Structures are given as structure tokens and as C-alpha cells.
Amino acid sequence: MGFGIGSMQSGAFCALDTFRVWEARGDDARAFLNGQLSSDVKSLLKGQWQLSSYSTPKGRALASFVLAASDDHFLLVTRASVADAVFRRLGMFVMRSKVQWQSDARSVFGITGTAALDTLAKLCGQPLPEAGGIWEGQDIDVLRLDAESAWLLVRPEAQAAWQERLAALLPQRPGAQWDAVEVAAGRPWVEAATSESFVPQMLNLDLQHGGISFKKGCYPGQEIVARTQYLGKVKRRMQRFGCAEANLAAPGTAVCLADGQACGEVVLAAALETVSAASAAAQVESGSAGGCDVLRQQLLAVVQLELAAGRTLHLGAGDGPLLQPLELPYAAD
């Protein structure tokens, strides 16, 4: 499968300015985060990360996160377009809690490919953690995302040195191409254009890396999230598609039926340069699909399941580019 950033065997690295890092530390940091986010922060072990989200009281996700636990602090990684507003809003609820809530100036590098991860391990001087784990060095943190990708969080004073080390051993790709890894993994990122558009289950946060806990106590939007779960009303889910259109779909772009009726919304799109419609593993046969040549982008979109089931979907309008279903690495029915 092509991800748009070069061979997954040889690998590459990207400097990622699409992500921001925040830090919470102090005696009450764990309890504070547990009372605000959708995941069970109290159960998150040090040296591990989980997905999470922060919602309005109406249960609409304002942002999604990777939340990493260290010995004495937590790091929250989210998309740059929502970071300032969401972290400022969360900071309003620290109040008298013993929590230091502050921006973290670490740079984020994405590393992908089996050979590239082997190279990173040699630079770190030890094997990388398993997927879901974190290794903390003197000036870096390594978050192992999955078998073929990792994030390198680098403190400001070491950024230039680490970029030089990586560039000497690995090809560097533009940061925008990293989103191909995120889309293929099915990690849901809320952007400014889609903030407050989705209940967390619509983003499949209940299906991967502990993104939603239904057993912990209250947090903003918890009542809506729980009601959606227990009354069986998850009528919209995030799915992965391929499209022959070269121009990437912006977050919030409509997904439509052939008659023009909107039935979904794009979450994130990325270049997909090498997968043909004929070879896409999860392509469904439809009368209008046969003429599609090469899928040039892949995207995640939240769609209305019953309305979209068995019907041809298009990007942007009823006569827009055809969308071809592609697999996610986890079950999302």
C-alpha cells in the first residue's frame, strides 16, 4: 500500500508543524485530565500513551489527542489548528488544582518505515518500545505509534542536532505528507473546520487505544457520549476512502450521494500516489467505479451508515469524484 511518503521498507522522516504539544504536571494533573477528557487517564500507566478527546457539554469533540504519561507529567499532542483555543479553554478549569498547565516547545518528527525505525533505535542506543509505548531520553521522547511508525518529540535545544542526525541517515519528506500515515492508521484528528462536528464515537475513538471510557466518572459531554453508546445510536462512523481527485479534500468537505444529498463529512485527507482502484484491497464493485484509474488521495470521513450503505459516494457534490472504500486497520462496523 502506498502512503505517499516513499517506501515503507526504506522509510523516511518528516518535521511536523501540524501538531502542537502541551504539558500538565503536578499532584493533581492526572485527576484534572481525567475529569476533562474522554479516556480513562487514571488507568494510563507511565511510559504509555492513549487516544483521547475533549468535548463540549453537548458531547461534540473540540479536539482529539494523543495523551502520553511520564513519571511526573503528561504530554498532550493535538492538531495545530485547534491547539491554542482548546488548551486555553482547558486551562480555565485548572483553577486551584495543583496543576502546572503550560505549552511545551518540543518539536514533533514523524518516523515511518521498518528500516527507519531500526535506524532510530540505533540513534537512541536501545530497542524502541512496542506500539503504545514511550521511551524517554535525555532530550527526546519516542512514542511508538504502531509497527511501522513513531513520533520523536524533541526538546528545543536539541532540535537542530536531531534533525541533522536523521537527515544524515534517512530521506526527509514534506511534513504535509505525514498525514498519509495518520489516515492509513485511522487516527481521527479534529481540525478547526470540524471542531464541534462529531461525537467522539463517530471518530471511532471507542474502537482504538482507549479513546473513550464508559466506566469512569463525569467529564464534559459524558452524558451524551454514554447515551449514544448504550442506546445504540452510533449512526455515523468514520470510514476510509480513496479518490482519484488530486487536490486534497479539506476537512469539512461534504460526502454526498449521487443525488446530491450530503451523508458525511471529511475528517482528514492525504496523498495516495500508488494505489490503483483495481488493486485497492477493500474496493467495492459498483456500476460507476470501473472507469476509475488511480487513487491519488486517501481520506477519513464520518458518514451516515444507513444512508450510505450500498450506495455510491462522491466527494463534494453528487457529481463529484467517486469515493472507493478502503480498509481501516481495526473493525469499524
VEXMAR-544071 format. One line per field, with one value per residue (C-alpha): x, y, z; chain; residue number from 1. Coordinates in steps of 0.05 Angstrom, whole numbers, plus 5000, padded with zeros to 4 digits. Example, Ala and Ser with C-alpha at 12.3 -4.5 7.8 and 13.67 -1.06 7.14 Angstrom:
% residues 2
c1: [5246,5273]
c2: [4910,4979]
c3: [5156,5143]
mol: [A,A]
seq: [1,2]
This chain:
% residues 333
c1: [5000,5028,5027,5053,5118,5162,5175,5151,5210,5265,5226,5231,5222,5181,5184,5112,5088,5015,5020,5028,5049,5023,5044,5006,5046,5033,5000,4930,4948,4921,4855,4847,4856,4812,4756,4761,4779,4741,4794,4809,4870,4873,4888,4942,5009,5073,5110,5045,5000,4926,4879,4831,4785,4756,4684,4632,4577,4535,4584,4615,4690,4731,4797,4828,4894,4949,4960,5027,5043,5112,5137,5116,5078,5032,5041,4981,4992,4938,4930,4958,4893,4855,4912,4911,4836,4828,4887,4866,4796,4821,4866,4805,4786,4852,4831,4860,4883,4957,4969,5021,4987,5035,5056,5112,5161,5181,5184,5149,5183,5148,5188,5159,5184,5215,5286,5276,5253,5314,5357,5321,5333,5408,5408,5373,5421,5367,5306,5244,5182,5125,5065,5031,5095,5141,5217,5243,5314,5352,5327,5275,5213,5197,5123,5114,5050,5047,5092,5116,5114,5135,5137,5200,5186,5249,5265,5281,5355,5365,5321,5377,5422,5368,5345,5417,5425,5361,5376,5444,5412,5341,5306,5264,5194,5149,5111,5044,5056,5056,4980,4981,5006,4951,4896,4920,4922,4851,4872,4819,4844,4795,4814,4787,4738,4708,4711,4643,4621,4627,4610,4674,4645,4634,4710,4719,4753,4717,4750,4824,4877,4828,4800,4735,4720,4648,4664,4698,4666,4640,4673,4645,4596,4598,4522,4514,4572,4544,4473,4498,4534,4482,4421,4455,4452,4521,4491,4552,4622,4689,4710,4769,4763,4806,4794,4823,4820,4890,4870,4865,4797,4796,4768,4694,4684,4618,4610,4548,4503,4495,4431,4470,4445,4500,4513,4581,4640,4715,4759,4828,4858,4927,4963,4959,5002,5010,4945,4902,4827,4836,4885,4853,4841,4773,4745,4671,4644,4594,4568,4605,4670,4700,4728,4769,4843,4889,4870,4910,4886,4860,4815,4777,4705,4648,4587,4515,4517,4446,4441,4508,4503,4509,4506,4556,4590,4621,4667,4639,4576,4532,4572,4639,4696,4678,4699,4725,4720,4787,4803,4818,4867,4812,4739,4692,4624]
c2: [5000,5068,5122,5180,5189,5138,5064,5037,4989,5041,5094,5168,5223,5287,5350,5361,5431,5408,5384,5421,5395,5416,5394,5381,5367,5369,5329,5338,5332,5261,5276,5341,5308,5250,5299,5335,5283,5223,5170,5137,5177,5145,5078,5104,5076,5115,5100,5090,5133,5132,5169,5219,5277,5339,5357,5410,5396,5374,5318,5349,5339,5404,5367,5298,5280,5231,5233,5208,5192,5203,5197,5267,5297,5285,5308,5324,5325,5354,5389,5460,5489,5476,5476,5548,5553,5484,5488,5558,5532,5472,5518,5556,5494,5485,5537,5518,5449,5433,5431,5467,5476,5502,5499,5451,5475,5406,5394,5333,5289,5231,5168,5115,5050,4989,5007,5079,5053,5009,5070,5109,5053,5056,5131,5121,5067,5016,4980,5021,5007,4966,5000,5043,5053,5111,5115,5177,5200,5260,5307,5266,5224,5168,5150,5084,5092,5024,4972,5019,5089,5131,5203,5235,5293,5335,5390,5457,5458,5391,5402,5422,5365,5312,5338,5334,5263,5240,5275,5242,5173,5179,5215,5274,5284,5345,5348,5350,5280,5251,5254,5193,5154,5183,5168,5097,5085,5112,5162,5216,5288,5344,5407,5477,5465,5404,5425,5410,5369,5299,5259,5220,5153,5180,5187,5114,5136,5079,5028,5043,5059,5072,5136,5132,5103,5085,5065,5126,5187,5250,5295,5347,5314,5247,5242,5248,5201,5148,5155,5148,5084,5049,5067,5041,5107,5109,5122,5155,5126,5146,5106,5107,5121,5131,5182,5197,5273,5302,5363,5342,5348,5399,5378,5391,5376,5342,5269,5262,5211,5212,5253,5307,5291,5301,5240,5254,5300,5294,5289,5286,5274,5257,5239,5167,5162,5088,5050,5036,5026,4956,4936,4971,4915,4939,4966,4952,4939,4989,5007,5074,5050,5014,5075,5100,5099,5116,5136,5199,5212,5174,5205,5193,5215,5207,5181,5163,5088,5070,5125,5108,5032,5000,5067,5105,5161,5224,5278,5349,5340,5288,5292,5298,5248,5177,5151,5080,5046,5025,4984,5010,4972,4959,4938,4997,4968]
c3: [5000,4982,5035,4994,5033,5000,5011,5077,5076,5069,5107,5117,5168,5169,5210,5233,5244,5241,5313,5380,5447,5516,5585,5650,5713,5787,5842,5812,5738,5729,5765,5727,5659,5678,5695,5627,5574,5547,5562,5629,5648,5717,5686,5638,5660,5657,5593,5554,5511,5494,5448,5479,5464,5496,5483,5496,5547,5487,5472,5410,5403,5405,5396,5395,5428,5437,5513,5538,5611,5642,5714,5735,5676,5618,5546,5502,5426,5382,5315,5310,5282,5347,5398,5423,5433,5464,5512,5533,5547,5586,5626,5652,5693,5728,5779,5848,5828,5837,5762,5720,5653,5600,5528,5513,5459,5435,5361,5331,5280,5247,5230,5185,5155,5186,5166,5191,5259,5262,5248,5303,5352,5337,5348,5414,5434,5452,5423,5413,5455,5429,5398,5450,5489,5503,5512,5548,5533,5558,5505,5467,5477,5428,5421,5384,5344,5311,5280,5225,5253,5313,5336,5361,5409,5414,5464,5432,5449,5414,5352,5304,5326,5319,5251,5227,5253,5220,5154,5151,5152,5125,5068,5092,5064,5069,5134,5098,5071,5142,5143,5097,5158,5202,5151,5139,5214,5222,5276,5279,5283,5296,5258,5266,5208,5242,5315,5348,5287,5317,5379,5398,5376,5306,5303,5324,5389,5425,5379,5388,5441,5498,5468,5507,5575,5592,5663,5692,5724,5694,5642,5594,5546,5583,5588,5512,5498,5545,5519,5447,5467,5510,5468,5405,5369,5337,5269,5239,5237,5208,5147,5100,5025,4964,4910,4841,4852,4860,4901,4973,5005,5062,5130,5130,5055,5044,5024,4980,4948,4872,4880,4917,4986,5038,5080,5111,5123,5111,5173,5142,5073,5047,4983,4960,4898,4883,4897,4836,4840,4813,4869,4928,4977,5002,4937,4928,4859,4833,4765,4763,4793,4735,4700,4759,4742,4801,4871,4885,4955,5015,5066,5130,5131,5180,5143,5160,5159,5139,5087,5055,5058,4989,4952,4910,4948,4918,4943,4949,4907,4875,4811,4847,4845,4864,4932,4937,5005,5035,5096,5165,5210,5260,5257,5249,5234]
mol: [A,A,A,A,A,A,A,A,A,A,A,A,A,A,A,A,A,A,A,A,A,A,A,A,A,A,A,A,A,A,A,A,A,A,A,A,A,A,A,A,A,A,A,A,A,A,A,A,A,A,A,A,A,A,A,A,A,A,A,A,A,A,A,A,A,A,A,A,A,A,A,A,A,A,A,A,A,A,A,A,A,A,A,A,A,A,A,A,A,A,A,A,A,A,A,A,A,A,A,A,A,A,A,A,A,A,A,A,A,A,A,A,A,A,A,A,A,A,A,A,A,A,A,A,A,A,A,A,A,A,A,A,A,A,A,A,A,A,A,A,A,A,A,A,A,A,A,A,A,A,A,A,A,A,A,A,A,A,A,A,A,A,A,A,A,A,A,A,A,A,A,A,A,A,A,A,A,A,A,A,A,A,A,A,A,A,A,A,A,A,A,A,A,A,A,A,A,A,A,A,A,A,A,A,A,A,A,A,A,A,A,A,A,A,A,A,A,A,A,A,A,A,A,A,A,A,A,A,A,A,A,A,A,A,A,A,A,A,A,A,A,A,A,A,A,A,A,A,A,A,A,A,A,A,A,A,A,A,A,A,A,A,A,A,A,A,A,A,A,A,A,A,A,A,A,A,A,A,A,A,A,A,A,A,A,A,A,A,A,A,A,A,A,A,A,A,A,A,A,A,A,A,A,A,A,A,A,A,A,A,A,A,A,A,A,A,A,A,A,A,A,A,A,A,A,A,A,A,A,A,A,A,A]
seq: [1,2,3,4,5,6,7,8,9,10,11,12,13,14,15,16,17,18,19,20,21,22,23,24,25,26,27,28,29,30,31,32,33,34,35,36,37,38,39,40,41,42,43,44,45,46,47,48,49,50,51,52,53,54,55,56,57,58,59,60,61,62,63,64,65,66,67,68,69,70,71,72,73,74,75,76,77,78,79,80,81,82,83,84,85,86,87,88,89,90,91,92,93,94,95,96,97,98,99,100,101,102,103,104,105,106,107,108,109,110,111,112,113,114,115,116,117,118,119,120,121,122,123,124,125,126,127,128,129,130,131,132,133,134,135,136,137,138,139,140,141,142,143,144,145,146,147,148,149,150,151,152,153,154,155,156,157,158,159,160,161,162,163,164,165,166,167,168,169,170,171,172,173,174,175,176,177,178,179,180,181,182,183,184,185,186,187,188,189,190,191,192,193,194,195,196,197,198,199,200,201,202,203,204,205,206,207,208,209,210,211,212,213,214,215,216,217,218,219,220,221,222,223,224,225,226,227,228,229,230,231,232,233,234,235,236,237,238,239,240,241,242,243,244,245,246,247,248,249,250,251,252,253,254,255,256,257,258,259,260,261,262,263,264,265,266,267,268,269,270,271,272,273,274,275,276,277,278,279,280,281,282,283,284,285,286,287,288,289,290,291,292,293,294,295,296,297,298,299,300,301,302,303,304,305,306,307,308,309,310,311,312,313,314,315,316,317,318,319,320,321,322,323,324,325,326,327,328,329,330,331,332,333]
